[in-house]
């Protein structure tokens, strides 16, 4: 194969001339690879997928899987060769787009956990990290995915992906973020990401280091005092429209429907307990974490005796001694706790999930647990059977001849049911859709009928940010402007500002109190 990069020569002045002469040839070679190699590789991948979807015996399916896996490895090598050449000749460019940092890191964790053979991958985003950032999301994903895959291959007990702000001034409207990957437990083989044993990994490592340098950071690694290993890198990103010294956005008004909940987390992993507890605390819920069945039952008994019983228990299946199903049986057999809602944590979507309902669980979550998914699960199991209790009198809004019609965009059915009931109790008419794509279509067809759109930010198919962006672009042609109020479980710094930057008019932090919802309707549904 033609070399994709020039070699330095030991003649004074020759290096610069060589680079100038070689760059056009390198670009031509890269263009040839892009067009002539990617197309057949894509065909092989596509045909492998079709073949795997057909009726095959075990030997044939094994061959087809080998074909697909080998082709994916070739695509990865091709990508690294092209990136390496561009980094060497100076043609490498970073893109810039606004993205959700939590969604990015959680998606990397989710993809890694699927292939991790039982390794638990957790996400820990510091509260002062802005929710929305601007940068090269594809390159960040590439770096994170590669590092996570390398650490997971060493089979740690647990891997935590943490994101935090580094002190110091990175420049106007910019901040330095530090991504820290911590593998806990005794690892198989050396995970030194800078000294990998074969040419494939060496190339990937060189490309990774080069991209991190372009992002304004560097890659470091170290052994931990306890069994484990840490890899970290920095990246300078923009925080568009957000002051990096602003306070964490807090919801105003009276306590929300869910803010009084008491949640017990039962998991023998300290990082998991701490991360989930931070999520719960951000929603103003009370939280307690324990590591085993004995402590869980003791805490439950003490709380009941004190007249402050727990409302929800989030229980990991794998616990020392008794497992999650055993804990659920003990809880359900005690009449003091029998009505408490139970949520199961499991490392994979397997037979455990199918048995969870029989064991007394109202819902289950597959690790890694996303912030919005945990909120949806808690609200689902707690509110689904308590809907009448969270509604009060009707007629909160002035009586109108034509009551306002609200478009509710929410993918979680329990949250949707609650919000619809609350809005209707205020005298509103409500239409609900399940994702951003349907919201864009509904506004395009019947936008003039709606006085207000309540937009969930984290949804499948199309999230609330993208949906709002499309709606605002369409309004440039019509001259109309429909009020859009964001609803998000993200309580991190800058969440409100980033919603406004996306084109939304206002912001509600989940869990949404009835009083704040009423105030928003009064403010915007005119």
LUMMARDREN-91103 format. One record per residue (C-alpha): z, y, x; residue number from 0. Coordinates in steps of 0.5 Angstrom, whole numbers, plus 2048, in hexadecimal, padded with zeros to 3 digits. Layout:
N
    Z    Y    X   nr
    Z    Y    X  NUM
...
***
This chain:
526
    Z    Y    X   nr
  800  800  800    0
  7FF  807  802    1
  805  80A  805    2
  807  810  800    3
  80B  814  805    4
  809  817  80C    5
  80C  815  813    6
  80F  81A  817    7
  80C  81A  81E    8
  80F  81C  825    9
  80A  822  826   10
  80C  829  826   11
  809  82C  820   12
  806  826  81D   13
  80B  825  818   14
  809  82B  814   15
  802  82A  815   16
  803  822  813   17
  807  824  80D   18
  801  829  80A   19
  7FC  824  80C   20
  7FF  81E  808   21
  802  822  802   22
  7FB  822  7FE   23
  7FA  81B  800   24
  801  819  7FE   25
  800  81C  7F7   26
  7F9  819  7F6   27
  7FD  812  7F8   28
  802  814  7F3   29
  7FD  816  7EE   30
  7F9  80F  7EF   31
  800  80B  7EE   32
  802  80F  7E8   33
  7FB  80D  7E4   34
  7F9  807  7E7   35
  800  803  7E8   36
  804  805  7E2   37
  7FF  803  7DD   38
  7FE  7FC  7DF   39
  806  7FC  7E0   40
  807  7FF  7D9   41
  802  7F9  7D6   42
  806  7F4  7D9   43
  80C  7F6  7D6   44
  809  7F7  7CF   45
  806  7F0  7CF   46
  80D  7ED  7D2   47
  810  7F0  7CC   48
  80B  7EE  7C7   49
  80C  7E7  7CA   50
  813  7E7  7CA   51
  813  7E9  7C3   52
  80F  7E2  7C1   53
  811  7DB  7C0   54
  812  7D8  7C7   55
  815  7D2  7CA   56
  81B  7D3  7CF   57
  817  7D2  7D5   58
  811  7D7  7D3   59
  817  7DC  7D1   60
  81A  7DC  7D8   61
  813  7DD  7DB   62
  812  7E3  7D6   63
  818  7E6  7D8   64
  817  7E5  7E0   65
  810  7E9  7DF   66
  814  7EF  7DB   67
  819  7EF  7E0   68
  815  7EF  7E6   69
  810  7F4  7E3   70
  816  7F9  7E2   71
  818  7F8  7E9   72
  811  7FA  7EB   73
  811  800  7E7   74
  818  802  7EA   75
  815  801  7F1   76
  80F  805  7EF   77
  814  80B  7EC   78
  818  80B  7F2   79
  812  80B  7F7   80
  80F  811  7F3   81
  815  815  7F3   82
  816  813  7FB   83
  80F  816  7FC   84
  810  81C  7F8   85
  817  81E  7FB   86
  814  81D  802   87
  80E  821  801   88
  812  827  7FD   89
  80E  826  7F6   90
  814  823  7F3   91
  816  827  7ED   92
  81C  827  7E8   93
  81B  828  7E1   94
  820  82D  7DC   95
  822  82B  7D5   96
  828  82C  7D1   97
  82C  825  7D0   98
  832  823  7CD   99
  836  820  7D3  100
  83B  81C  7CF  101
  835  818  7CC  102
  831  817  7D3  103
  837  814  7D6  104
  839  810  7D0  105
  832  80D  7D0  106
  832  80B  7D7  107
  839  808  7D6  108
  836  804  7D0  109
  830  802  7D3  110
  834  7FF  7D9  111
  839  7FC  7D5  112
  834  7F8  7D2  113
  832  7F5  7D8  114
  839  7F5  7DC  115
  83B  7EE  7DA  116
  842  7F0  7D7  117
  843  7F6  7DC  118
  846  7FB  7D8  119
  843  802  7D9  120
  846  808  7D6  121
  845  810  7D6  122
  84A  815  7D7  123
  847  81D  7D6  124
  84C  822  7D8  125
  84D  827  7D3  126
  84B  82D  7D6  127
  844  82A  7D8  128
  83F  82E  7D3  129
  83C  829  7CE  130
  835  82C  7CF  131
  832  82D  7D6  132
  82B  82E  7D8  133
  828  82A  7DE  134
  824  824  7E0  135
  827  81F  7DB  136
  822  819  7DD  137
  824  81A  7E4  138
  82B  81A  7E3  139
  82A  814  7DF  140
  827  811  7E4  141
  82C  812  7E9  142
  832  810  7E5  143
  82E  80A  7E2  144
  82D  807  7EA  145
  834  809  7EC  146
  837  805  7E6  147
  832  7FF  7E6  148
  834  7FE  7EE  149
  83C  7FF  7EC  150
  83B  7FA  7E6  151
  838  7F5  7EA  152
  83E  7F4  7EF  153
  842  7F2  7E8  154
  848  7F7  7E8  155
  84D  7F6  7E3  156
  84B  7FD  7E0  157
  847  803  7E1  158
  848  80A  7DF  159
  843  80F  7DF  160
  846  816  7E0  161
  843  81D  7E0  162
  847  823  7E2  163
  846  82A  7E4  164
  847  82C  7EB  165
  84A  833  7ED  166
  846  838  7F0  167
  841  83D  7EE  168
  83A  839  7EE  169
  836  83F  7EB  170
  835  843  7E5  171
  835  83F  7DF  172
  836  839  7E3  173
  83B  834  7E5  174
  83C  82E  7EA  175
  83E  827  7E6  176
  841  821  7EA  177
  83F  81A  7E7  178
  844  815  7EA  179
  843  80E  7E9  180
  849  80A  7EA  181
  849  802  7EA  182
  850  7FF  7E9  183
  852  7F8  7EC  184
  84F  7F4  7F1  185
  848  7F4  7F2  186
  843  7EF  7F4  187
  840  7F1  7FB  188
  83F  7F8  7FE  189
  83D  7FD  7F9  190
  83B  802  7FE  191
  836  806  7FB  192
  834  809  801  193
  833  803  805  194
  82F  7FE  801  195
  82C  7F8  804  196
  825  7F7  802  197
  81F  7FC  802  198
  81F  7FD  7FA  199
  826  7FF  7FA  200
  825  803  800  201
  81F  807  7FD  202
  823  808  7F7  203
  829  80B  7FB  204
  824  80F  7FF  205
  821  812  7F8  206
  828  813  7F5  207
  82B  817  7FA  208
  824  81B  7FB  209
  825  81D  7F3  210
  82C  81E  7F4  211
  82B  823  7F9  212
  826  827  7F5  213
  82B  827  7EF  214
  82F  82B  7F4  215
  834  825  7F6  216
  836  81F  7FA  217
  838  818  7F9  218
  83F  815  7FC  219
  842  80F  7FB  220
  849  80C  7FD  221
  84E  806  7FC  222
  854  807  7F8  223
  85B  806  7FA  224
  85B  801  7F4  225
  856  7FC  7F4  226
  850  800  7F2  227
  84A  804  7F4  228
  848  80B  7F2  229
  841  80E  7F3  230
  840  816  7F1  231
  83A  81B  7F1  232
  83A  822  7F0  233
  834  826  7EC  234
  833  82D  7EA  235
  831  82E  7E3  236
  831  834  7DE  237
  835  836  7D8  238
  830  83A  7D4  239
  834  83F  7D0  240
  83B  83C  7D2  241
  840  840  7D6  242
  843  83B  7DB  243
  84A  83D  7DA  244
  84A  83D  7D3  245
  84F  83A  7CF  246
  84F  833  7CC  247
  84C  835  7C4  248
  852  833  7C0  249
  851  832  7B8  250
  854  838  7B4  251
  858  837  7AD  252
  85D  832  7AA  253
  85D  82B  7AC  254
  857  827  7AB  255
  857  821  7A6  256
  858  81C  7AD  257
  85C  820  7B1  258
  862  81D  7AF  259
  860  816  7B0  260
  864  812  7B5  261
  860  80D  7BA  262
  863  808  7BE  263
  85E  805  7C4  264
  85F  7FE  7C6  265
  85C  7FD  7CD  266
  85E  7FA  7D3  267
  859  7FF  7D7  268
  85D  805  7D9  269
  856  809  7DA  270
  854  807  7D3  271
  85A  809  7CF  272
  85A  810  7D3  273
  853  811  7D1  274
  854  80F  7CA  275
  85A  813  7C9  276
  857  819  7CC  277
  851  818  7C6  278
  857  818  7C1  279
  85B  81E  7C3  280
  854  822  7C3  281
  854  821  7BB  282
  85C  823  7BB  283
  85E  81C  7B9  284
  864  819  7BC  285
  863  813  7C1  286
  867  80E  7C4  287
  864  809  7C9  288
  867  802  7CB  289
  865  7FC  7D0  290
  867  7F6  7CC  291
  869  7F2  7C5  292
  870  7F3  7C7  293
  870  7FA  7C8  294
  86C  7FB  7C2  295
  870  7F8  7BD  296
  876  7FB  7C0  297
  873  802  7BF  298
  871  801  7B8  299
  878  7FF  7B6  300
  87B  805  7B9  301
  876  809  7B6  302
  877  806  7AF  303
  87F  807  7B0  304
  87E  80E  7B2  305
  87A  80F  7AB  306
  874  811  7AF  307
  86F  80B  7AF  308
  869  80A  7B2  309
  862  80B  7AE  310
  85D  807  7B2  311
  85E  803  7B8  312
  858  802  7BD  313
  859  7FB  7C0  314
  855  7F8  7C6  315
  853  7F0  7C5  316
  855  7EF  7CD  317
  85C  7F0  7CE  318
  861  7EC  7D2  319
  864  7E6  7CF  320
  863  7E7  7C7  321
  85C  7EA  7C6  322
  85A  7EF  7C1  323
  859  7EA  7BB  324
  860  7E8  7BC  325
  863  7EF  7BC  326
  85F  7F0  7B6  327
  862  7EA  7B2  328
  869  7EC  7B4  329
  868  7F3  7B2  330
  865  7F1  7AB  331
  86B  7EC  7AA  332
  870  7F2  7AA  333
  870  7F5  7A3  334
  872  7FC  7A7  335
  86B  7FC  7AA  336
  867  7F8  7A6  337
  863  7FE  7A3  338
  862  801  7AA  339
  85A  801  7AC  340
  858  7FD  7B2  341
  852  7FE  7B7  342
  850  7F9  7BC  343
  84D  7FA  7C3  344
  849  7F5  7C6  345
  845  7F5  7CC  346
  83F  7F2  7C8  347
  83C  7F1  7C2  348
  83D  7EA  7C1  349
  840  7E5  7BC  350
  847  7E9  7BD  351
  844  7EF  7B9  352
  842  7EA  7B4  353
  849  7E7  7B3  354
  84C  7EE  7B3  355
  84C  7EF  7AC  356
  850  7E8  7AB  357
  855  7EA  7B0  358
  857  7F0  7AC  359
  852  7F6  7B0  360
  84F  7FB  7AC  361
  84A  7FD  7B1  362
  848  7FB  7B8  363
  846  7FF  7BE  364
  842  7FC  7C4  365
  844  7FF  7CB  366
  842  804  7CE  367
  845  808  7C8  368
  841  80E  7C6  369
  845  814  7C4  370
  841  815  7BE  371
  841  80E  7BC  372
  849  80E  7BD  373
  84A  814  7B8  374
  845  810  7B3  375
  849  80A  7B3  376
  850  80D  7B2  377
  84D  812  7AD  378
  849  80C  7A9  379
  84F  807  7A9  380
  854  80C  7A7  381
  850  810  7A2  382
  84C  80B  79F  383
  852  808  79B  384
  856  80F  79A  385
  850  814  797  386
  854  816  791  387
  85A  818  796  388
  856  81D  79A  389
  853  821  794  390
  857  826  790  391
  855  82A  78A  392
  84E  82C  789  393
  84C  834  788  394
  84D  836  78F  395
  847  83A  78F  396
  846  840  78A  397
  842  83D  784  398
  83B  83F  784  399
  835  83E  77F  400
  831  83A  785  401
  836  837  78A  402
  834  836  791  403
  830  830  793  404
  832  82D  79A  405
  82E  829  79E  406
  833  824  7A2  407
  830  821  7A8  408
  835  81B  7AA  409
  834  814  7AC  410
  83B  811  7AB  411
  83B  80F  7A4  412
  843  810  7A3  413
  842  817  7A6  414
  83C  818  7A2  415
  840  816  79C  416
  846  81A  79D  417
  842  820  79F  418
  83E  820  798  419
  845  81F  794  420
  848  825  797  421
  842  829  796  422
  841  827  78F  423
  848  828  78E  424
  847  830  790  425
  841  830  78B  426
  83B  82F  790  427
  835  82A  78E  428
  834  826  794  429
  82E  822  797  430
  82F  81D  79D  431
  82B  81A  7A2  432
  82D  816  7A8  433
  829  819  7AE  434
  826  81F  7B1  435
  81F  81C  7B0  436
  820  81C  7A8  437
  824  823  7A9  438
  81D  826  7AC  439
  819  823  7A6  440
  81E  825  7A1  441
  81E  82C  7A3  442
  816  82C  7A4  443
  815  82A  79D  444
  81B  82D  799  445
  81E  832  79E  446
  81E  837  799  447
  823  833  794  448
  829  833  799  449
  82E  838  79A  450
  831  835  7A0  451
  830  82F  7A5  452
  836  82B  7A8  453
  833  828  7AE  454
  836  822  7B2  455
  835  823  7B9  456
  835  81C  7BC  457
  830  817  7B8  458
  82B  812  7B9  459
  823  813  7B8  460
  824  81A  7B9  461
  82B  81E  7BB  462
  82D  825  7B8  463
  82B  829  7BE  464
  824  826  7BD  465
  823  827  7B6  466
  826  82E  7B6  467
  821  830  7BB  468
  81B  82D  7B7  469
  81D  831  7B1  470
  81E  837  7B5  471
  817  837  7B8  472
  814  835  7B1  473
  818  83C  7AE  474
  814  840  7B3  475
  80E  83F  7AF  476
  811  840  7A8  477
  816  845  7AA  478
  81C  842  7A6  479
  822  840  7A9  480
  827  83B  7A6  481
  82E  83B  7A8  482
  830  835  7AC  483
  837  833  7AE  484
  838  82E  7B3  485
  83D  828  7B3  486
  83F  825  7B9  487
  845  820  7BC  488
  844  823  7C2  489
  84A  827  7C4  490
  848  829  7CB  491
  847  830  7CE  492
  841  834  7CC  493
  83F  82F  7C6  494
  83F  835  7C1  495
  83B  83A  7C6  496
  836  834  7C7  497
  835  833  7BF  498
  834  83A  7BE  499
  82F  83A  7C4  500
  82B  834  7C1  501
  82A  839  7BB  502
  830  837  7B6  503
  833  83D  7B3  504
  83B  83A  7B3  505
  83F  834  7B5  506
  844  82F  7B3  507
  848  82B  7B7  508
  849  824  7B4  509
  84E  822  7B1  510
  84C  827  7AC  511
  851  82A  7A8  512
  850  82B  7A0  513
  852  833  7A1  514
  84D  834  7A7  515
  848  831  7A3  516
  849  835  79D  517
  849  83B  7A2  518
  842  839  7A5  519
  83F  838  79E  520
  842  83F  79C  521
  83F  842  7A2  522
  838  840  7A2  523
  836  83D  79B  524
  835  843  798  525
***
